[in-house]
Protein backbone atom coordinates (compact mmCIF):
# COMPACT_ATOMS: atom_id res chain seq x y z
CA UNK A 1 0.00 0.00 0.00
CA UNK A 2 1.37 3.36 -1.03
CA UNK A 3 0.42 6.46 0.94
CA UNK A 4 0.70 10.05 -0.33
CA UNK A 5 2.18 12.24 2.42
CA UNK A 6 1.46 15.45 0.49
CA UNK A 7 -2.20 15.29 1.64
CA UNK A 8 -2.62 15.84 5.40
CA UNK A 9 -5.75 13.73 5.89
CA UNK A 10 -7.07 11.10 3.51
CA UNK A 11 -9.97 8.69 3.48
CA UNK A 12 -10.36 6.17 0.69
CA UNK A 13 -11.36 2.58 -0.05
CA UNK A 14 -8.79 0.06 -1.23
CA UNK A 15 -9.27 -3.65 -1.94
CA UNK A 16 -7.30 -6.12 0.18
CA UNK A 17 -4.44 -7.62 -1.84
CA UNK A 18 -5.13 -11.06 -0.35
CA UNK A 19 -8.92 -11.48 -0.18
CA UNK A 20 -10.11 -8.55 -2.38
CA UNK A 21 -12.55 -7.30 0.30
CA UNK A 22 -12.80 -3.50 0.56
CA UNK A 23 -10.96 -1.68 3.35
CA UNK A 24 -11.55 1.92 4.44
CA UNK A 25 -8.10 3.47 4.84
CA UNK A 26 -7.58 6.67 6.88
CA UNK A 27 -3.97 7.90 7.11
CA UNK A 28 -3.06 11.28 8.66
CA UNK A 29 0.22 13.12 8.15
CA UNK A 30 1.94 16.02 9.89
CA UNK A 31 5.01 17.63 8.33
CA UNK A 32 5.23 14.75 5.85
CA UNK A 33 5.30 12.07 8.57
CA UNK A 34 2.59 9.49 9.25
CA UNK A 35 1.09 10.24 12.68
CA UNK A 36 -2.12 8.17 12.55
CA UNK A 37 -3.41 5.26 10.51
CA UNK A 38 -6.72 3.43 10.62
CA UNK A 39 -7.88 0.57 8.40
CA UNK A 40 -11.47 -0.61 8.77
CA UNK A 41 -12.94 -3.71 7.14
CA UNK A 42 -16.04 -2.80 5.16
CA UNK A 43 -18.15 -5.90 5.57
CA UNK A 44 -19.87 -6.96 2.37
N, CA, C and O atoms as CSV, one atom per row, in Angstrom:
chain,resi,resn,atom,element,x,y,z
A,1,UNK,N,N,0.844,-1.164,0.000
A,1,UNK,CA,C,0.000,0.000,0.000
A,1,UNK,C,C,0.897,1.237,0.000
A,1,UNK,O,O,1.791,1.381,0.834
A,2,UNK,N,N,0.634,2.115,-0.951
A,2,UNK,CA,C,1.373,3.362,-1.028
A,2,UNK,C,C,0.521,4.494,-0.476
A,2,UNK,O,O,-0.661,4.607,-0.797
A,3,UNK,N,N,1.126,5.325,0.352
A,3,UNK,CA,C,0.421,6.463,0.939
A,3,UNK,C,C,1.063,7.751,0.444
A,3,UNK,O,O,2.285,7.835,0.321
A,4,UNK,N,N,0.239,8.752,0.161
A,4,UNK,CA,C,0.705,10.045,-0.329
A,4,UNK,C,C,0.788,11.031,0.838
A,4,UNK,O,O,-0.239,11.479,1.347
A,5,UNK,N,N,1.996,11.364,1.256
A,5,UNK,CA,C,2.180,12.238,2.418
A,5,UNK,C,C,1.950,13.713,2.096
A,5,UNK,O,O,2.018,14.551,2.995
A,6,UNK,N,N,1.681,14.046,0.836
A,6,UNK,CA,C,1.455,15.454,0.489
A,6,UNK,C,C,0.048,15.921,0.864
A,6,UNK,O,O,-0.237,17.119,0.846
A,7,UNK,N,N,-0.835,14.969,1.206
A,7,UNK,CA,C,-2.197,15.288,1.636
A,7,UNK,C,C,-2.284,14.990,3.127
A,7,UNK,O,O,-2.036,13.857,3.540
A,8,UNK,N,N,-2.631,15.982,3.943
A,8,UNK,CA,C,-2.616,15.838,5.400
A,8,UNK,C,C,-3.538,14.741,5.904
A,8,UNK,O,O,-3.118,13.895,6.693
A,9,UNK,N,N,-4.799,14.744,5.455
A,9,UNK,CA,C,-5.754,13.727,5.886
A,9,UNK,C,C,-6.409,13.123,4.660
A,9,UNK,O,O,-6.846,13.838,3.758
A,10,UNK,N,N,-6.473,11.801,4.636
A,10,UNK,CA,C,-7.066,11.100,3.513
A,10,UNK,C,C,-8.053,10.061,4.020
A,10,UNK,O,O,-7.933,9.558,5.137
A,11,UNK,N,N,-9.016,9.756,3.187
A,11,UNK,CA,C,-9.969,8.688,3.485
A,11,UNK,C,C,-10.381,8.090,2.144
A,11,UNK,O,O,-10.994,8.755,1.309
A,12,UNK,N,N,-10.028,6.816,1.959
A,12,UNK,CA,C,-10.360,6.173,0.690
A,12,UNK,C,C,-10.553,4.678,0.903
A,12,UNK,O,O,-10.212,4.137,1.955
A,13,UNK,N,N,-11.104,4.024,-0.107
A,13,UNK,CA,C,-11.357,2.581,-0.052
A,13,UNK,C,C,-10.385,1.879,-0.985
A,13,UNK,O,O,-10.223,2.256,-2.145
A,14,UNK,N,N,-9.743,0.849,-0.448
A,14,UNK,CA,C,-8.794,0.060,-1.231
A,14,UNK,C,C,-9.112,-1.417,-1.010
A,14,UNK,O,O,-9.440,-1.823,0.105
A,15,UNK,N,N,-9.015,-2.213,-2.062
A,15,UNK,CA,C,-9.272,-3.646,-1.938
A,15,UNK,C,C,-8.068,-4.348,-1.313
A,15,UNK,O,O,-6.920,-4.022,-1.616
A,16,UNK,N,N,-8.342,-5.309,-0.443
A,16,UNK,CA,C,-7.299,-6.116,0.181
A,16,UNK,C,C,-6.560,-6.897,-0.908
A,16,UNK,O,O,-7.189,-7.478,-1.793
A,17,UNK,N,N,-5.238,-6.910,-0.844
A,17,UNK,CA,C,-4.439,-7.622,-1.840
A,17,UNK,C,C,-4.581,-9.136,-1.720
A,17,UNK,O,O,-4.290,-9.860,-2.673
A,18,UNK,N,N,-5.021,-9.619,-0.569
A,18,UNK,CA,C,-5.132,-11.058,-0.345
A,18,UNK,C,C,-6.533,-11.574,-0.660
A,18,UNK,O,O,-6.692,-12.516,-1.435
A,19,UNK,N,N,-7.561,-10.948,-0.051
A,19,UNK,CA,C,-8.919,-11.483,-0.181
A,19,UNK,C,C,-9.848,-10.622,-1.046
A,19,UNK,O,O,-10.993,-11.004,-1.291
A,20,UNK,N,N,-9.365,-9.474,-1.506
A,20,UNK,CA,C,-10.113,-8.551,-2.378
A,20,UNK,C,C,-11.309,-7.877,-1.706
A,20,UNK,O,O,-12.096,-7.226,-2.392
A,21,UNK,N,N,-11.472,-8.010,-0.390
A,21,UNK,CA,C,-12.548,-7.302,0.305
A,21,UNK,C,C,-12.154,-5.833,0.466
A,21,UNK,O,O,-10.971,-5.529,0.619
A,22,UNK,N,N,-13.122,-4.923,0.435
A,22,UNK,CA,C,-12.798,-3.500,0.558
A,22,UNK,C,C,-12.414,-3.114,1.985
A,22,UNK,O,O,-12.965,-3.628,2.959
A,23,UNK,N,N,-11.456,-2.195,2.080
A,23,UNK,CA,C,-10.964,-1.684,3.353
A,23,UNK,C,C,-11.002,-0.157,3.294
A,23,UNK,O,O,-10.529,0.442,2.329
A,24,UNK,N,N,-11.563,0.463,4.321
A,24,UNK,CA,C,-11.546,1.917,4.440
A,24,UNK,C,C,-10.227,2.310,5.090
A,24,UNK,O,O,-9.943,1.911,6.219
A,25,UNK,N,N,-9.430,3.085,4.383
A,25,UNK,CA,C,-8.096,3.467,4.839
A,25,UNK,C,C,-8.112,4.951,5.199
A,25,UNK,O,O,-8.583,5.780,4.419
A,26,UNK,N,N,-7.584,5.289,6.409
A,26,UNK,CA,C,-7.578,6.673,6.881
A,26,UNK,C,C,-6.197,7.025,7.449
A,26,UNK,O,O,-5.988,6.921,8.658
A,27,UNK,N,N,-5.258,7.436,6.599
A,27,UNK,CA,C,-3.970,7.902,7.113
A,27,UNK,C,C,-4.007,9.403,7.393
A,27,UNK,O,O,-4.759,10.142,6.758
A,28,UNK,N,N,-3.184,9.849,8.355
A,28,UNK,CA,C,-3.065,11.280,8.665
A,28,UNK,C,C,-1.579,11.612,8.803
A,28,UNK,O,O,-0.827,10.899,9.467
A,29,UNK,N,N,-1.177,12.701,8.167
A,29,UNK,CA,C,0.220,13.117,8.153
A,29,UNK,C,C,0.383,14.489,8.784
A,29,UNK,O,O,-0.517,15.327,8.718
A,30,UNK,N,N,1.535,14.710,9.394
A,30,UNK,CA,C,1.936,16.023,9.892
A,30,UNK,C,C,3.390,16.217,9.490
A,30,UNK,O,O,4.248,15.390,9.799
A,31,UNK,N,N,3.656,17.316,8.801
A,31,UNK,CA,C,5.012,17.626,8.326
A,31,UNK,C,C,5.597,16.475,7.517
A,31,UNK,O,O,6.788,16.182,7.621
A,32,UNK,N,N,4.765,15.825,6.713
A,32,UNK,CA,C,5.230,14.749,5.848
A,32,UNK,C,C,5.449,13.415,6.535
A,32,UNK,O,O,5.919,12.467,5.907
A,33,UNK,N,N,5.112,13.326,7.831
A,33,UNK,CA,C,5.297,12.070,8.573
A,33,UNK,C,C,3.949,11.494,8.968
A,33,UNK,O,O,3.041,12.230,9.353
A,34,UNK,N,N,3.821,10.189,8.872
A,34,UNK,CA,C,2.594,9.493,9.246
A,34,UNK,C,C,2.430,9.535,10.765
A,34,UNK,O,O,3.293,9.046,11.495
A,35,UNK,N,N,1.323,10.121,11.247
A,35,UNK,CA,C,1.089,10.236,12.683
A,35,UNK,C,C,-0.113,9.410,13.136
A,35,UNK,O,O,-0.261,9.138,14.328
A,36,UNK,N,N,-0.969,9.012,12.205
A,36,UNK,CA,C,-2.118,8.172,12.552
A,36,UNK,C,C,-2.512,7.353,11.332
A,36,UNK,O,O,-2.391,7.805,10.193
A,37,UNK,N,N,-2.985,6.144,11.594
A,37,UNK,CA,C,-3.411,5.262,10.509
A,37,UNK,C,C,-4.529,4.379,11.028
A,37,UNK,O,O,-4.417,3.778,12.097
A,38,UNK,N,N,-5.603,4.305,10.265
A,38,UNK,CA,C,-6.719,3.431,10.623
A,38,UNK,C,C,-7.145,2.700,9.365
A,38,UNK,O,O,-7.265,3.302,8.299
A,39,UNK,N,N,-7.372,1.396,9.490
A,39,UNK,CA,C,-7.878,0.571,8.396
A,39,UNK,C,C,-9.074,-0.205,8.932
A,39,UNK,O,O,-8.953,-0.964,9.893
A,40,UNK,N,N,-10.229,-0.008,8.301
A,40,UNK,CA,C,-11.473,-0.609,8.766
A,40,UNK,C,C,-12.037,-1.507,7.697
A,40,UNK,O,O,-12.220,-1.080,6.556
A,41,UNK,N,N,-12.319,-2.759,8.053
A,41,UNK,CA,C,-12.943,-3.707,7.141
A,41,UNK,C,C,-14.364,-3.250,6.831
A,41,UNK,O,O,-15.154,-3.006,7.742
A,42,UNK,N,N,-14.682,-3.138,5.571
A,42,UNK,CA,C,-16.043,-2.804,5.161
A,42,UNK,C,C,-16.728,-4.129,4.826
A,42,UNK,O,O,-16.525,-4.696,3.753
A,43,UNK,N,N,-17.520,-4.595,5.742
A,43,UNK,CA,C,-18.149,-5.900,5.573
A,43,UNK,C,C,-19.133,-5.874,4.410
A,43,UNK,O,O,-20.027,-5.030,4.346
A,44,UNK,N,N,-18.946,-6.819,3.493
A,44,UNK,CA,C,-19.870,-6.956,2.368
A,44,UNK,C,C,-20.197,-8.401,2.154
A,44,UNK,O,O,-20.963,-8.733,1.250
